[in-house]
């Protein structure tokens, strides 16, 4: 049970904040759909599709090149380590004395 008070207890302030975000992909797809439905500028859709395929192809090719360069780097590193081990094991002891 609470005792009566002459002072108002302050409550937390509430705000009517609704977060907004911009989804570029969603906007682009909606614009394409609207244009297609309206029958305007059918060439735009074909050009967009060609660009999209071209960008996808470049991304795949870039990914493969990165993978190949990593493999090449690892092989070269292993060969250099083996060479350094062989030199240190066999020939470097003669130079130190």
N, C-alpha and C positions, 0 to 999 in steps of 0.2 A: 504494500500500500504506500502511495506517495504522499508526501506532505505538500500542502498548497504553497505556492511561491508567488512573489510579486514580480519576478523577472521572467521574461519569456526565454525559453531555452532555444538557442539557435539551431536550426535544422540545416542539413547539408543543402547547398544550392544545386538544383538540377538544371541541366541545359537540354534543349531539344536539338542536339547535334546529330546529324545523319552524315556519316562519312561518304564522300563522293570520290570516285576514281574514274579514270578515263581508260577504256579498253580499246586501244587502237584497232586491234584485229576485229573486234565485234563491230565497230563503226564501219570499217572497210567492207566487211561482209554484208552489213545491212545496206550500204550504198550500192554494192554490186547487185544485191537482190532487188532493190527498188528499181534500178536502171533496167535490169533484165525484165521485170514485170511490166514496166512502162514501155518496153520495146525500144528505148532510146539507146543509141550508141552501142550497138552489139559488138563493134570492133574493140571497144574497151575491155570487155570480158575476155575476148580471145587474146588480146595483148597481155592482160594481167596474168592469164593462165600460162602463156609462154614465158613471161618473166619469172613466174613462180617456179616453173619447171627448171628454168636455167639456173636460178638461185639454188634450188635443191641439188642440182647436179654439181654445182661448184662446191657446195658444202660437203657432199660425199667425197668428192675428189680431194678437197683440202684435208678431210679427216684421214683418208688413206695416206696422203703424203706425210702427215704428221706421224702416223703410225710407223711408216717406213723409215722416217728419219730417226725415230726413237730406237728402233731395232738396229739401225746402222750404228748409232752412237754406242749402244751397249756392246755390240760386237767389237768395235774399235777399242773401247775401254778394256774389254777382256783381253784382247790381243796385246795391248800395251802393258797391262798388268803382268801377263805371262812373260813378255819380253823383259820387263824390269826384274821379275823374279829370277829368270834365267841368268841375266847379267849379274845380279847381286850374288847369286849362289855360286856361279862358276868363276867369273872373271874379276869381280870387284875385290876379292880377298887378296889377289896378287898386287893390286895397286896400293893397298893400304900398308903393306909391309915394306 
